[in-house]
Amino acid sequence: FASVLVLGACGSDNASEGESASGETIEWRFGHLADENHIWHKTAQKFEELVEENSDGQMEITIYPNNSLGGETDTINSIQAGTADMVISGETLQNWAPNAALMAVPYAFRDLEHVQTVVEGEIGEQIKQEISDEAGLTALYYHTRAPRNLTSNEPIKTPEDLKGFSMRVPNVPLFLDVWQAAGASPQVMDFNEVFTGLQQGVIDGQENPVDLIQSAGLSEVQDYVNRTEHVYSWIYILVGNEQYNALSDELKEVVQSAAEEAQVFGEELYNTEIEAIEQELVDSGMEFVDVDQDAFREAMTPAVESSLAPEQLELYEKILAV
Ligand code: CS2
């Protein structure tokens, strides 16, 4: 009996399958806003599978799609409070780390190659560090994103068409500023409230990449995708600093290597899936409208420059110069 007690007491060398050194299974709750068919969810499942397998069950990750763990901002607050553990987030983090705004500045990034160069370089590292310092979240891997487009029930080709147009934006102060400057009436709303808002006519439109337009089933309540392509950006998969730092070095290594594999998995999934989504939206009744992108850029850029603080402007200039 004594030998069992001793073995049980030392834990780590003899933890039975599925227990960490402390003998407890570490459970992470991972919330995000996309649906189960989305690239982000499939990549999150890959990450989950790798962590659970390679930790010999010492860690369990439960993924909550469709904002079923709460909206993006609420989930960030829950992680900071310790009642959730992981989230997919990006420019919304500017509410804690101002320079996260640079992840999604209208018309700052030329294309996804430009995004990748920035996120993999010193600017990306600086933003990641600030998110850790100011929001208490550790970025594990990221997804580059298709461009954001404006959806509506009347074609919108220039900012002139935005008069009286009420639209939803995510909890991103910079987005409120630029869409107001362009002539729309933007309001903040959680992503999972957008469909109902459109269905009930509370809002006339919203803006998102085609994959999230599809994920939220917006073809049922929106007729047009106006190719503003106003934001190329990236988004992080994040865990709370405290949750991550509580791991043993061995489990940190398991999480890091799972994140590296998930990064590659997500990139491959994006490359194979994103092209088909536009046609799927057309097949479900949406019409893609070419717009005067220069007019939108000219309408939004002054608002970008007046909305950003000096340090953010410095990074903005650096991004433009990459
Ligand atoms: C989504 C989010 O809610 C939305 O519109 O596109 O991913 C959005 O980009 C968040 O603000 C990211 O932090």
Residues whose N, C-alpha, C, O or C-beta is under 5 A from the ligand:
A	BS01	CS2	S89 G90 E91 T92 L93 P170 N171 F191 E207 N208
